[in-house]
């Protein structure tokens, strides 16, 4: 039983990089959370929404730094 529980936990854990990338796709790419969920094989769209909310909070607190965009990037 313990091995099964550990396997389930490992299967549904995602790196911070994956979480942030998915959240940025929703925040800045305007992509649908449901589409991202399906692409990444995530079981519940609320997971993406949770990542989006956490990333939004980090952005509002200034925990991410962005380099200024040059004219061609704007």
C-alpha positions as CSV (number, residue, x, y, z in Angstrom):
1,X,0.0,0.0,0.0
2,X,2.8,2.4,0.9
3,X,4.5,1.8,-2.5
4,X,1.2,2.5,-4.3
5,X,0.7,5.8,-2.5
6,X,4.3,6.9,-3.2
7,X,3.9,6.0,-6.9
8,X,0.7,8.1,-7.1
9,X,2.4,11.1,-5.4
10,X,5.3,10.9,-7.7
11,X,3.1,10.6,-10.8
12,X,1.3,13.8,-10.1
13,X,4.1,16.0,-9.0
14,X,5.3,18.6,-11.4
15,X,8.5,20.7,-11.3
16,X,8.3,24.4,-10.6
17,X,9.4,25.0,-14.2
18,X,6.4,23.1,-15.6
19,X,4.0,24.9,-13.2
20,X,5.4,28.4,-14.1
21,X,5.4,27.6,-17.8
22,X,1.8,26.5,-17.7
23,X,0.8,29.5,-15.7
24,X,2.6,31.9,-18.0
25,X,0.8,30.3,-21.0
26,X,-2.5,31.2,-19.4
27,X,-1.4,34.6,-18.1
28,X,0.5,36.0,-21.1
29,X,-0.3,33.6,-23.9
30,X,-4.0,33.8,-23.4
31,X,-4.2,30.0,-23.8
32,X,-7.1,28.0,-22.4
33,X,-6.3,26.2,-19.1
34,X,-8.2,23.2,-20.3
35,X,-6.1,22.8,-23.4
36,X,-2.9,23.1,-21.4
37,X,-4.2,20.5,-18.9
38,X,-4.9,18.1,-21.7
39,X,-1.5,18.7,-23.4
40,X,0.4,18.1,-20.1
41,X,-1.7,15.1,-19.0
42,X,-3.0,16.8,-15.9
43,X,-6.1,15.3,-14.4
44,X,-7.9,18.4,-13.3
45,X,-8.1,21.9,-14.7
46,X,-8.2,23.3,-11.1
47,X,-4.5,22.3,-10.9
48,X,-3.7,24.8,-13.7
49,X,-5.9,27.4,-12.0
50,X,-4.0,26.9,-8.7
51,X,-0.6,27.4,-10.5
52,X,-2.0,30.4,-12.3
53,X,-3.1,32.0,-9.0
54,X,0.3,31.2,-7.3
55,X,2.2,32.7,-10.2
56,X,-0.1,35.8,-10.2
57,X,0.6,36.4,-6.5
58,X,4.4,36.1,-7.1
59,X,4.1,38.6,-10.0
60,X,2.2,41.1,-7.8
61,X,4.8,40.8,-5.1
62,X,7.6,41.4,-7.6
63,X,9.2,37.9,-7.1
64,X,9.9,37.6,-10.8
65,X,12.3,39.9,-12.7
66,X,11.9,40.6,-16.3
67,X,14.4,42.3,-18.6
68,X,13.0,45.3,-20.5
69,X,11.8,44.4,-24.0
70,X,13.6,45.9,-26.9
71,X,11.5,47.6,-29.7
72,X,11.3,44.5,-31.9
73,X,10.0,42.4,-29.0
74,X,7.2,44.9,-28.2
